[in-house]
Amino acid sequence: MQVWLNMAMSLDGSTSSGGKWSGLSSPRDRQKMDELRAECDGLLIGARTIAVDNPNVNVKASPEKSPVPITICRSTILDPALRFFQGPRKPIVFTSKEPETRSNAEWIVTDSSKLTPVEIVQELSKRKVSRLLLEGGPTLARAFLNANLIDRMYLTIVPWVLFEHNASERIEPRNFKLTSVEQFDQEIFLQYDR
Ligand SMILES: NC(=O)c1ccc[n+]([C@@H]2O[C@H](COP(=O)([O-])OP(=O)(O)OC[C@H]3O[C@@H](n4cnc5c(N)ncnc54)[C@H](OP(=O)(O)O)[C@@H]3O)[C@@H](O)[C@H]2O)c1
């Protein structure tokens, strides 16, 4: 199975503002997200991201291409009204706690020691998921990177300065123009001028 990571970050590398990311992506980035989703058959989103951002989980342009939404949770309570449970495909939830209702998802209840990236990937491979798109958040992304399970990363840098992981306000560097993008070896150097 292949695992792709798609995440966005501000100019200073923050991945949320006031505890959320929603509203910070550009239309182009959202289109790219849609295209990537359409190329994948599994869509893994962190439990906290689902709870705070309430992301949609479909492919907007062609809902029939929507991947199966997947998450992993031990303590997070996921409200059944969340969009995660309302998409065109029945989601898969890996959990260590018996859910109150099983009707809105396929619940895979297992010991919390088995909720590791390696075991999740193995289980999804058995279920014929061939390409998994991981859309964050950073905690889950870090766990998959640490387990050396990411095959490709799509990282979008958006023109906001947040200056902390959970900044309460976003700062748009007005009147700055991106004047240079330079690749040097494996790094990208961005230059903004007024
Ligand atoms: N910039 C972007 O592209 C982007 C994308 C997505 C999200 N975000 C932002 O990221 C923030 C949420 O991210 P987050 O890092 O706090 O949480 P997250 O990665 O969305 O979810 C982490 C949760 O996943 C569960 N989990 C289960 N098994 C795990 C494992 N093996 N390893 C790690 N986690 C596991 C844990 O909850 P349990 O205790 O329930 O198991 C953990 O708290 C939000 O502010 C959101 O807006 C940004």
The ligand as an ORCA input file, in Angstrom:
! r2SCAN-3c Opt
* xyz 0 1
  N      -2.413     22.469      8.077
  C      -2.960     21.335      7.734
  O      -2.800     20.835      6.609
  C      -3.799     20.613      8.757
  C      -4.366     19.381      8.428
  C      -5.117     18.733      9.402
  C      -5.289     19.299     10.650
  N      -4.733     20.489     10.931
  C      -4.866     21.079     12.275
  O      -4.229     20.223     13.191
  C      -4.889     20.280     14.465
  C      -5.243     18.891     14.887
  O      -4.097     18.104     14.808
  P      -3.539     17.324     16.058
  O      -2.122     17.028     15.759
  O      -3.877     18.059     17.299
  O      -4.424     15.990     16.052
  P      -4.677     14.912     14.883
  O      -3.397     14.475     14.264
  O      -5.770     15.371     13.999
  O      -5.295     13.730     15.747
  C      -4.480     13.179     16.753
  C      -5.289     12.175     17.519
  O      -5.345     10.936     16.817
  C      -5.514      9.903     17.746
  N      -4.583      8.809     17.525
  C      -4.938      7.512     17.521
  N      -3.913      6.744     17.293
  C      -2.845      7.534     17.141
  C      -1.485      7.273     16.894
  N      -1.009      6.030     16.746
  N      -0.647      8.305     16.817
  C      -1.116      9.550     16.959
  N      -2.394      9.872     17.184
  C      -3.269      8.851     17.287
  C      -5.275     10.505     19.141
  O      -6.550     10.706     19.704
  P      -7.124      9.625     20.748
  O      -6.612     10.014     22.064
  O      -8.593      9.686     20.615
  O      -6.579      8.298     20.303
  C      -4.652     11.839     18.838
  O      -4.966     12.792     19.809
  C      -6.104     21.136     14.273
  O      -5.787     22.424     14.749
  C      -6.295     21.158     12.768
  O      -6.904     22.348     12.362
  C      -3.986     21.153     10.014
*
